Each structure stands twice: as C-alpha cells, then as structure tokens.
C-alpha cells in the first residue's frame, strides 16, 4: 500500500536485482562500522562466503554518507539527551575506542545506542524510533 497515494502498488522483485541494487542492511552497516579501523578494508571484516561484494563501495558509500550527516546533526548527542531525560545521567563513552575507527561518528552512535537500548547488536535500526535521522 502506497501511503502517500492511498493505492496498492505492484512490486516485482528478482533476486539478481536485489543483489546488485539493494542497499546494504543496517545490520551489515553496523557490523562493518563496528569492526573496521582506520585504513582497513571493510571486506576484511565481513563474512561473505558467496562473494556478493567484490568491492567495498556498496558498504562504504552509505557509511561515508552517514558519517558526513552525523557530523552535522549529531544523533549521538540527541540520543544522549533523551537518555539523560530518562535516567538523569549521561551516557559515558571511551573516546579512545572511537578515534581509531574508520567511521568514528557512526561507531559513536552505535555505542550510544547500545547503552540506550541495553542490547548488544541491531541498535542502528532502533535509533530511528527515538531520533529521526
């Protein structure tokens, strides 16, 4: 159902189309940004036995876009302020663990979200429920 038009919309999905054109999942982006240090190749840190990715661009491009946007909007600070409203104390992060990452702003958001939601994985997709990205 297309919410804007109020009409049903037919969608045809073919597996080769999905593999080639579908953006990476937030879980994959979270995993890649959490594991990849400065100067490292993202493909060295993901499990891709079928070799769906032959270059790191499909993973790096959205992370680089997030990184650029997060420097402006700073969703980590917004999430931290929500946490202060609820728990009356800020989220404390170790800055030394953030700086050696290839995508430090994304990793900072992931660490902040892990504390906020109290879970270890899958936090990037939950952030949008609290802070509009």
N, C-alpha and C positions, 0 to 999 in steps of 0.2 A: 504494500500500500504506500503510495507516494503521499506523504503527509501534506506537502505544500499544495498539490493539485486535488487531493481527496479522491484519487482514482487508483485502480490497480495498475501495476506496471509489470510487463513481462520481462524477465531477465533470463538470458541464456548464458550458461557458464560451461566452458570447455576446459578440461584440466591443463592443456598446453597454454591456454590463455592465462590461467591463474598462475602457473609457474613463472611465466615471462613478465606479466604486467601487474600482478597483485602486489601491493606494498607489503613490506615485512610486518609481521605481527608485533604488537607492543612487547610481548613476552620475549621475542627474539631480540628486539632492540634493547630491552632491559638487561638481558643476559650479556649481550655483546658489550654494552657500555660499562657494565659492572666488572668485566674481566679484562678489558683492553687497556693497556697502559700507553703512555706517550710513545710514539714512534713504532708501535706494534701494528701488525696486520690483524684486522678483525677476524679474518677467516681462520687464523691460528687458534681462535678461542671458541669456535662454534663446532658442534657436531653435525657434519654434513656428509653422511656416508654415500648418498646418491649424487653428490656433487651438483646440487641445484644452483649453487653460486660458484661461478668461475672467477668473478672479480668481487671486490668488497663494496663497490659503488651502491648496490641496492640497499645495503645496510648503513653505509656511512653517510649517504646523502640525507636521509631523514634525521639521523643523529646530529649532523652538522647544522641542519635547519633548526632543530630543537635547541642546540647549543647557542645559536645566534639569537633566537627568540627569547630564550631563558635569561640571557644577559640583559635584555630589555625589561621583560615582565617579571622576572624572578619569582616563579611559582613556589620555590622553596621557602622564601620569606612569607608568602601568603599562607602556605600550609602551616608554617611555624606559628604564625599569629593566631590561626584557628586553634592550634594545639594549646597555646597559652590561654585562650578564652576558656577552653575545656578543663585543662589540668593546672592552670595557674603557675606554670613553669615552662621555660623554653626547651626546645629540643637541642641538646648539645651534640655536636659532631666533631670528629677528629679531623682537623684541616690537613694533617699530614697524609691521611689516606685518600683525600680528594685530589690534591695537587698532582700526583703522578699519573692521573688518568688521562686518557686521550680526549674524553668528553667530560670535563670536570663539573660543568653545570648540570648536566643530565644525571651524572652519578650523585651529585649533591641532592638533587630532587629524589632520587631513588632511596638514598639513605634516610632522608627526612620522612618520606612516605612509609618506609619500613617501621620507623618508630611510631608514626602517627596511627597507622592501621594495626600495628602489632603482629605483622606477618613477615615472613622472610622472602617470598617470591610473589610475582604477579601484582606488584604495587603500582606500576606505572599506569595500568589501565584503570585503577581505582582513583587516581588523583583527580581525574576529571569529574568525579562525583562530588568532590569538595571544592575544587578550584577550577573554574572554567579556563581551559587552555585554548 
